[in-house]
Amino acid sequence: MTDIQDKIFDWNEVADLFGIPDQSMPREEERDRILERINALSCRYGREYVIKKITLQTTH
């Protein structure tokens, strides 16, 4: 795997992190937009940063 591949998320990981059930999945365009934003942050700051931010946002 390349360095970038080690940093990016796929949709299943994002759904697990946010606790999004299968029946309430957003449309493909919205999923792509969400993944783009999350992966941009991940490439810039790293996966751990993104996971911590998501965890803090969903617990408050």
Biopython code that builds the backbone (N, CA, C, O; Angstrom):
import numpy as np
from Bio.PDB.StructureBuilder import StructureBuilder

atoms = [
    (1, "MET", "N", (0.833, -1.194, 0.000)),
    (1, "MET", "CA", (0.000, 0.000, 0.000)),
    (1, "MET", "C", (0.869, 1.246, 0.000)),
    (1, "MET", "O", (1.945, 1.285, 0.598)),
    (2, "THR", "N", (0.378, 2.239, -0.675)),
    (2, "THR", "CA", (1.109, 3.495, -0.662)),
    (2, "THR", "C", (0.736, 4.288, 0.582)),
    (2, "THR", "O", (-0.193, 3.932, 1.307)),
    (3, "ASP", "N", (1.462, 5.348, 0.813)),
    (3, "ASP", "CA", (1.212, 6.189, 1.974)),
    (3, "ASP", "C", (-0.214, 6.747, 1.958)),
    (3, "ASP", "O", (-0.878, 6.775, 2.994)),
    (4, "ILE", "N", (-0.684, 7.187, 0.798)),
    (4, "ILE", "CA", (-2.042, 7.743, 0.693)),
    (4, "ILE", "C", (-3.085, 6.666, 0.948)),
    (4, "ILE", "O", (-4.074, 6.924, 1.634)),
    (5, "GLN", "N", (-2.891, 5.480, 0.419)),
    (5, "GLN", "CA", (-3.852, 4.403, 0.638)),
    (5, "GLN", "C", (-3.942, 4.039, 2.113)),
    (5, "GLN", "O", (-4.996, 3.602, 2.574)),
    (6, "ASP", "N", (-2.865, 4.208, 2.852)),
    (6, "ASP", "CA", (-2.889, 3.939, 4.282)),
    (6, "ASP", "C", (-3.708, 4.984, 5.041)),
    (6, "ASP", "O", (-4.149, 4.727, 6.161)),
    (7, "LYS", "N", (-3.912, 6.145, 4.449)),
    (7, "LYS", "CA", (-4.584, 7.242, 5.134)),
    (7, "LYS", "C", (-6.064, 7.366, 4.801)),
    (7, "LYS", "O", (-6.827, 7.886, 5.614)),
    (8, "ILE", "N", (-6.487, 6.910, 3.642)),
    (8, "ILE", "CA", (-7.870, 7.152, 3.229)),
    (8, "ILE", "C", (-8.831, 6.132, 3.832)),
    (8, "ILE", "O", (-8.442, 5.030, 4.220)),
    (9, "PHE", "N", (-10.082, 6.532, 3.896)),
    (9, "PHE", "CA", (-11.160, 5.707, 4.415)),
    (9, "PHE", "C", (-12.023, 5.236, 3.250)),
    (9, "PHE", "O", (-12.099, 5.900, 2.217)),
    (10, "ASP", "N", (-12.671, 4.089, 3.423)),
    (10, "ASP", "CA", (-13.703, 3.698, 2.476)),
    (10, "ASP", "C", (-15.054, 3.920, 3.163)),
    (10, "ASP", "O", (-15.105, 4.186, 4.364)),
    (11, "TRP", "N", (-16.127, 3.812, 2.412)),
    (11, "TRP", "CA", (-17.433, 4.152, 2.959)),
    (11, "TRP", "C", (-17.810, 3.258, 4.144)),
    (11, "TRP", "O", (-18.401, 3.747, 5.106)),
    (12, "ASN", "N", (-17.485, 1.969, 4.101)),
    (12, "ASN", "CA", (-17.852, 1.067, 5.197)),
    (12, "ASN", "C", (-17.213, 1.502, 6.516)),
    (12, "ASN", "O", (-17.843, 1.414, 7.570)),
    (13, "GLU", "N", (-15.974, 1.969, 6.460)),
    (13, "GLU", "CA", (-15.314, 2.464, 7.665)),
    (13, "GLU", "C", (-16.017, 3.704, 8.202)),
    (13, "GLU", "O", (-16.230, 3.830, 9.408)),
    (14, "VAL", "N", (-16.373, 4.613, 7.313)),
    (14, "VAL", "CA", (-17.050, 5.847, 7.720)),
    (14, "VAL", "C", (-18.405, 5.522, 8.331)),
    (14, "VAL", "O", (-18.774, 6.085, 9.362)),
    (15, "ALA", "N", (-19.143, 4.623, 7.708)),
    (15, "ALA", "CA", (-20.452, 4.230, 8.234)),
    (15, "ALA", "C", (-20.307, 3.618, 9.621)),
    (15, "ALA", "O", (-21.126, 3.878, 10.502)),
    (16, "ASP", "N", (-19.272, 2.806, 9.823)),
    (16, "ASP", "CA", (-19.030, 2.222, 11.143)),
    (16, "ASP", "C", (-18.662, 3.294, 12.169)),
    (16, "ASP", "O", (-19.153, 3.265, 13.297)),
    (17, "LEU", "N", (-17.808, 4.232, 11.788)),
    (17, "LEU", "CA", (-17.391, 5.292, 12.716)),
    (17, "LEU", "C", (-18.561, 6.168, 13.147)),
    (17, "LEU", "O", (-18.657, 6.554, 14.312)),
    (18, "PHE", "N", (-19.446, 6.480, 12.208)),
    (18, "PHE", "CA", (-20.591, 7.328, 12.518)),
    (18, "PHE", "C", (-21.803, 6.536, 12.993)),
    (18, "PHE", "O", (-22.795, 7.119, 13.430)),
    (19, "GLY", "N", (-21.728, 5.210, 12.908)),
    (19, "GLY", "CA", (-22.863, 4.379, 13.317)),
    (19, "GLY", "C", (-24.051, 4.525, 12.383)),
    (19, "GLY", "O", (-25.196, 4.544, 12.834)),
    (20, "ILE", "N", (-23.791, 4.628, 11.086)),
    (20, "ILE", "CA", (-24.854, 4.791, 10.097)),
    (20, "ILE", "C", (-25.376, 3.407, 9.700)),
    (20, "ILE", "O", (-24.637, 2.610, 9.124)),
    (21, "PRO", "N", (-26.642, 3.120, 10.006)),
    (21, "PRO", "CA", (-27.195, 1.815, 9.623)),
    (21, "PRO", "C", (-27.413, 1.727, 8.112)),
    (21, "PRO", "O", (-27.582, 2.747, 7.443)),
    (22, "ASP", "N", (-27.409, 0.513, 7.585)),
    (22, "ASP", "CA", (-27.560, 0.301, 6.143)),
    (22, "ASP", "C", (-28.834, 0.927, 5.584)),
    (22, "ASP", "O", (-28.822, 1.466, 4.478)),
    (23, "GLN", "N", (-29.919, 0.863, 6.326)),
    (23, "GLN", "CA", (-31.186, 1.367, 5.806)),
    (23, "GLN", "C", (-31.245, 2.891, 5.700)),
    (23, "GLN", "O", (-32.139, 3.428, 5.045)),
    (24, "SER", "N", (-30.314, 3.584, 6.328)),
    (24, "SER", "CA", (-30.336, 5.051, 6.235)),
    (24, "SER", "C", (-29.099, 5.593, 5.512)),
    (24, "SER", "O", (-28.659, 6.709, 5.790)),
    (25, "MET", "N", (-28.544, 4.817, 4.597)),
    (25, "MET", "CA", (-27.374, 5.254, 3.839)),
    (25, "MET", "C", (-27.745, 6.437, 2.948)),
    (25, "MET", "O", (-28.796, 6.432, 2.306)),
    (26, "PRO", "N", (-26.888, 7.442, 2.912)),
    (26, "PRO", "CA", (-27.150, 8.588, 2.019)),
    (26, "PRO", "C", (-26.959, 8.198, 0.553)),
    (26, "PRO", "O", (-26.383, 7.157, 0.236)),
    (27, "ARG", "N", (-27.451, 9.049, -0.315)),
    (27, "ARG", "CA", (-27.285, 8.820, -1.753)),
    (27, "ARG", "C", (-25.813, 8.768, -2.107)),
    (27, "ARG", "O", (-24.964, 9.246, -1.355)),
    (28, "GLU", "N", (-25.516, 8.183, -3.259)),
    (28, "GLU", "CA", (-24.123, 8.004, -3.682)),
    (28, "GLU", "C", (-23.392, 9.335, -3.794)),
    (28, "GLU", "O", (-22.224, 9.425, -3.415)),
    (29, "GLU", "N", (-24.055, 10.372, -4.308)),
    (29, "GLU", "CA", (-23.401, 11.678, -4.446)),
    (29, "GLU", "C", (-23.019, 12.234, -3.078)),
    (29, "GLU", "O", (-21.941, 12.802, -2.904)),
    (30, "GLU", "N", (-23.915, 12.063, -2.118)),
    (30, "GLU", "CA", (-23.641, 12.562, -0.777)),
    (30, "GLU", "C", (-22.523, 11.751, -0.114)),
    (30, "GLU", "O", (-21.671, 12.312, 0.575)),
    (31, "ARG", "N", (-22.529, 10.438, -0.323)),
    (31, "ARG", "CA", (-21.451, 9.595, 0.213)),
    (31, "ARG", "C", (-20.112, 10.029, -0.356)),
    (31, "ARG", "O", (-19.128, 10.132, 0.377)),
    (32, "ASP", "N", (-20.067, 10.282, -1.654)),
    (32, "ASP", "CA", (-18.820, 10.710, -2.299)),
    (32, "ASP", "C", (-18.324, 12.034, -1.722)),
    (32, "ASP", "O", (-17.127, 12.209, -1.493)),
    (33, "ARG", "N", (-19.241, 12.955, -1.489)),
    (33, "ARG", "CA", (-18.893, 14.267, -0.925)),
    (33, "ARG", "C", (-18.346, 14.102, 0.497)),
    (33, "ARG", "O", (-17.349, 14.727, 0.860)),
    (34, "ILE", "N", (-18.997, 13.268, 1.288)),
    (34, "ILE", "CA", (-18.546, 13.015, 2.657)),
    (34, "ILE", "C", (-17.164, 12.374, 2.653)),
    (34, "ILE", "O", (-16.274, 12.802, 3.388)),
    (35, "LEU", "N", (-16.985, 11.342, 1.822)),
    (35, "LEU", "CA", (-15.691, 10.664, 1.739)),
    (35, "LEU", "C", (-14.591, 11.610, 1.286)),
    (35, "LEU", "O", (-13.470, 11.552, 1.791)),
    (36, "GLU", "N", (-14.904, 12.472, 0.343)),
    (36, "GLU", "CA", (-13.907, 13.424, -0.148)),
    (36, "GLU", "C", (-13.423, 14.332, 0.974)),
    (36, "GLU", "O", (-12.222, 14.570, 1.109)),
    (37, "ARG", "N", (-14.350, 14.838, 1.775)),
    (37, "ARG", "CA", (-13.976, 15.726, 2.883)),
    (37, "ARG", "C", (-13.179, 14.982, 3.954)),
    (37, "ARG", "O", (-12.164, 15.478, 4.443)),
    (38, "ILE", "N", (-13.651, 13.785, 4.312)),
    (38, "ILE", "CA", (-12.962, 13.002, 5.340)),
    (38, "ILE", "C", (-11.573, 12.602, 4.863)),
    (38, "ILE", "O", (-10.609, 12.695, 5.623)),
    (39, "ASN", "N", (-11.461, 12.163, 3.626)),
    (39, "ASN", "CA", (-10.167, 11.729, 3.118)),
    (39, "ASN", "C", (-9.200, 12.891, 2.930)),
    (39, "ASN", "O", (-7.990, 12.711, 3.064)),
    (40, "ALA", "N", (-9.712, 14.075, 2.623)),
    (40, "ALA", "CA", (-8.838, 15.247, 2.530)),
    (40, "ALA", "C", (-8.236, 15.553, 3.901)),
    (40, "ALA", "O", (-7.044, 15.840, 4.012)),
    (41, "LEU", "N", (-9.066, 15.489, 4.945)),
    (41, "LEU", "CA", (-8.550, 15.699, 6.298)),
    (41, "LEU", "C", (-7.566, 14.606, 6.690)),
    (41, "LEU", "O", (-6.543, 14.875, 7.322)),
    (42, "SER", "N", (-7.881, 13.383, 6.314)),
    (42, "SER", "CA", (-7.017, 12.255, 6.649)),
    (42, "SER", "C", (-5.651, 12.369, 5.983)),
    (42, "SER", "O", (-4.628, 12.088, 6.607)),
    (43, "CYS", "N", (-5.633, 12.780, 4.719)),
    (43, "CYS", "CA", (-4.356, 12.950, 4.017)),
    (43, "CYS", "C", (-3.552, 14.094, 4.632)),
    (43, "CYS", "O", (-2.322, 14.052, 4.663)),
    (44, "ARG", "N", (-4.248, 15.102, 5.113)),
    (44, "ARG", "CA", (-3.570, 16.264, 5.682)),
    (44, "ARG", "C", (-3.084, 16.023, 7.112)),
    (44, "ARG", "O", (-1.961, 16.386, 7.464)),
    (45, "TYR", "N", (-3.956, 15.395, 7.949)),
    (45, "TYR", "CA", (-3.649, 15.266, 9.374)),
    (45, "TYR", "C", (-3.443, 13.826, 9.859)),
    (45, "TYR", "O", (-2.923, 13.612, 10.954)),
    (46, "GLY", "N", (-3.845, 12.846, 9.057)),
    (46, "GLY", "CA", (-3.701, 11.445, 9.451)),
    (46, "GLY", "C", (-5.015, 10.824, 9.906)),
    (46, "GLY", "O", (-5.940, 11.519, 10.325)),
    (47, "ARG", "N", (-5.076, 9.501, 9.813)),
    (47, "ARG", "CA", (-6.284, 8.763, 10.178)),
    (47, "ARG", "C", (-6.649, 8.926, 11.650)),
    (47, "ARG", "O", (-7.824, 9.074, 11.986)),
    (48, "GLU", "N", (-5.650, 8.901, 12.527)),
    (48, "GLU", "CA", (-5.942, 9.005, 13.959)),
    (48, "GLU", "C", (-6.644, 10.322, 14.287)),
    (48, "GLU", "O", (-7.573, 10.353, 15.095)),
    (49, "TYR", "N", (-6.196, 11.405, 13.658)),
    (49, "TYR", "CA", (-6.823, 12.702, 13.882)),
    (49, "TYR", "C", (-8.296, 12.655, 13.487)),
    (49, "TYR", "O", (-9.158, 13.114, 14.237)),
    (50, "VAL", "N", (-8.582, 12.104, 12.318)),
    (50, "VAL", "CA", (-9.959, 12.048, 11.829)),
    (50, "VAL", "C", (-10.819, 11.187, 12.748)),
    (50, "VAL", "O", (-11.942, 11.560, 13.085)),
    (51, "ILE", "N", (-10.297, 10.052, 13.146)),
    (51, "ILE", "CA", (-11.059, 9.170, 14.030)),
    (51, "ILE", "C", (-11.356, 9.859, 15.361)),
    (51, "ILE", "O", (-12.468, 9.761, 15.879)),
    (52, "LYS", "N", (-10.370, 10.548, 15.907)),
    (52, "LYS", "CA", (-10.587, 11.282, 17.163)),
    (52, "LYS", "C", (-11.625, 12.380, 16.991)),
    (52, "LYS", "O", (-12.490, 12.556, 17.849)),
    (53, "LYS", "N", (-11.546, 13.120, 15.894)),
    (53, "LYS", "CA", (-12.526, 14.190, 15.636)),
    (53, "LYS", "C", (-13.937, 13.628, 15.502)),
    (53, "LYS", "O", (-14.882, 14.184, 16.060)),
    (54, "ILE", "N", (-14.083, 12.535, 14.770)),
    (54, "ILE", "CA", (-15.397, 11.913, 14.592)),
    (54, "ILE", "C", (-15.916, 11.446, 15.947)),
    (54, "ILE", "O", (-17.079, 11.668, 16.283)),
    (55, "THR", "N", (-15.062, 10.808, 16.711)),
    (55, "THR", "CA", (-15.474, 10.296, 18.022)),
    (55, "THR", "C", (-15.916, 11.434, 18.919)),
    (55, "THR", "O", (-16.934, 11.323, 19.601)),
    (56, "LEU", "N", (-15.165, 12.529, 18.931)),
    (56, "LEU", "CA", (-15.546, 13.672, 19.773)),
    (56, "LEU", "C", (-16.854, 14.284, 19.292)),
    (56, "LEU", "O", (-17.682, 14.666, 20.119)),
    (57, "GLN", "N", (-17.066, 14.387, 17.999)),
    (57, "GLN", "CA", (-18.285, 14.991, 17.460)),
    (57, "GLN", "C", (-19.516, 14.138, 17.754)),
    (57, "GLN", "O", (-20.590, 14.673, 18.033)),
    (58, "THR", "N", (-19.369, 12.831, 17.694)),
    (58, "THR", "CA", (-20.541, 11.957, 17.863)),
    (58, "THR", "C", (-20.845, 11.669, 19.321)),
    (58, "THR", "O", (-21.907, 11.125, 19.626)),
    (59, "THR", "N", (-19.939, 12.018, 20.237)),
    (59, "THR", "CA", (-20.212, 11.779, 21.661)),
    (59, "THR", "C", (-20.677, 13.019, 22.378)),
    (59, "THR", "O", (-21.030, 12.943, 23.554)),
    (60, "HIS", "N", (-20.693, 14.161, 21.718)),
    (60, "HIS", "CA", (-21.143, 15.409, 22.374)),
    (60, "HIS", "C", (-22.515, 15.788, 21.917)),
    (60, "HIS", "O", (-23.055, 16.802, 22.359)),
]
sb = StructureBuilder()
sb.init_structure("model")
sb.init_model(0)
sb.init_chain("A")
sb.init_seg("    ")
for serial, (resi, resn, name, xyz) in enumerate(atoms, 1):
    if name == "N":
        sb.init_residue(resn, " ", resi, " ")
    sb.init_atom(name, np.array(xyz, "f"), 0.0, 1.0, " ", f" {name:<3s}", serial, name[0])
structure = sb.get_structure()
